[in-house]
């Protein structure tokens, strides 16, 4: 069931390593949402070493859904994103950033 985790857009950002800003809507969101389980499989590598969400930020929330954006390094568009709601196919990246996301700044991971 992937309907609870909906990708709105994927946007490449300028960084020292490949990185994208991913915008999502999470329906039936609650504070127990496990951001650490949002990842992509890397065959032959321990799950502890898979890429994970970086700097998730709440954009808007109401009683039915929450609108978030987060960064993800080394995104592989040939693989789905794994979420608590199941696998979600990644859309093609958009080459323009919507104005609503312009305030979100990327700070490199040390």
N, C-alpha and C positions, 0 to 999 in steps of 0.2 A: 504494500500500500504506500504509494509515493505522493498521494495528494496532499498530505500535511506539510510537505516540504517542497515549495515551488520556487524554482530559479527564475528570477525576473530578468537578470542580465549578467553577463560576464565581461569584464573590461580589463584590458592589459594596462599595466601601470609602469612607469619608469622606475627601475630599481637595479641594483647591482647584480641581481639574479632574477630568473624568470618569475614573475609574480602577477597575479590577477586580483582584482576586486570582484567579489561575487555578491550580488544583491539577491536576497531571498525573501519570501513571505512564508511564515510558519503558521499554519492554521492550527487552532487548538493549542497554542503555545502556553507553557507554564514554566515556572522558575526551575523546574527539575530537568529541563532540556539539557542533554549531554553533548555539549559542543566538542568534547574530546572524541566523540565517536563519529564525527564528520571527517571523512578521510578518503583516500583512494588506495586501493590495493597495489602493492608492489610485490609481484611474485618472487618467492625465494628470499624475502626479507621479513624479519620479525615485525609484527604489527606495531610494536613499540617504536619502530623506526620509519613508519609511513608518515607522509606529510599530514599536517593537521591545520585546522583553522587558526588564523593569527589575527588578533585584535578585533574580535566581533564587536559591532556597534549597533545599538538600537536606534532606528530611525524614527519609528512610529509604532504605537501599539493601541489596540482597542480590546474589548472583551472577547473577541473572536480570533484575532490574529496579531502577529508581531512582524514588523518589517525590519530586517537586519541587513547589514553589509559586513563582509569580512574579507581578509586577504588570504590567499592560498598560494604558496610557492610551488613551482614545478608542476603545475596543473597539466594532466595528460588528457587531452580531449578525446582520445580513443577509448577511455575507460569511464564508467559511471562514477559519480560521487556517492559514497556510502554514507547514509544518514540513519538516525534512529527510526525513520519511517520507511527505510528500504533504499534501494538503488535509485538514483536520479540521473538520467542522461543529461550531459552538459550540452547546452546550445552553443552555436558558434559564437566566438567573441564579437562584441560590438566595438567599433573603433572610435566611438565618441562616448564621453562620459555625460550622463544626464546631470543637469544643474543641481538636482536634489542631492547628488553625491559629491559635489565639488568641495564641500567642507571637510570631507574625510581625507585625512593626510596619512601617508605611509611613513612609518619610522622603521628603518632597517633593524632586523634582528641581529643581535651581537653574537 
